[in-house]
Amino acid sequence: MRTTLDLPAPLLQEAMRVTRQKTKTAVIITALEDLIRKNRTLGLKKYKGKIDLKIDLDKLRDRRK
């Protein structure tokens, strides 16, 4: 989908530098994927301590004592 954006050049250049992306499109896609991942993680954090998972991590990871 084509979209026209008015982005501050220094911000876009810095984003391209830190993400090591070569194109503006790639850096925008990376930013959107990271934003979605972050928000999904925040959505899961609301369940912290509310679900009792009776899991033995050692057994799950196949560790033997």
N, C-alpha and C positions, 0 to 999 in steps of 0.2 A: 504494500500500500504506500503510495506516495503521500508525503506530508511536508509542508513547509514550516520550518521552525526558525525562530529568531533567538539564537543562543549566543551568549557572550563568548567571543573568540578565545579569551584567555582561559575561561573555564573549560571549554571544549579541548583546547590544546593540552591543558594540565591533565584532563581525564584521559586523553589519548596517550600521554606520556606515562602515567602511572599504571594504566591497564595494558600498555604495550600493544594497543590496537593500532592498525595501520590506516583504518578508514573511519570516517565520522559515523557511518552506518553501524559498523561493528561496535564502536564505543557506546552508541545509544542502545543497541540491543543488549550489550553486556550490562549497562546500567539498569535497564528495565528488568532483566532476569534477576539481578541482585536485589532490586527493590521488591519484586514478587517473592523471592526466597526469604528475605528479611521479614516481610509481613506474614508469610505463612508460619515462620518460626515463632513470631510474636503471638500468633493465634494459638499455637500449640502450648505456649508457656502458661496460658490461663488454666490449663489442666494440671499444672505441676502440683503435686501433693494431693490431688483429688482422686486419682485412680490408683488403686492398690494392685500393682502387678507383682504377683508372687513368683518371681523368676530367680533362679540361681544362676548368676552371671558366670560363675566358674564352670558350671555344667554346660551352660549355653555356649561358652567359648571352648568347651572340651578340654578344660584344665583338670589335671589330676593332682591330688595332694599326696 
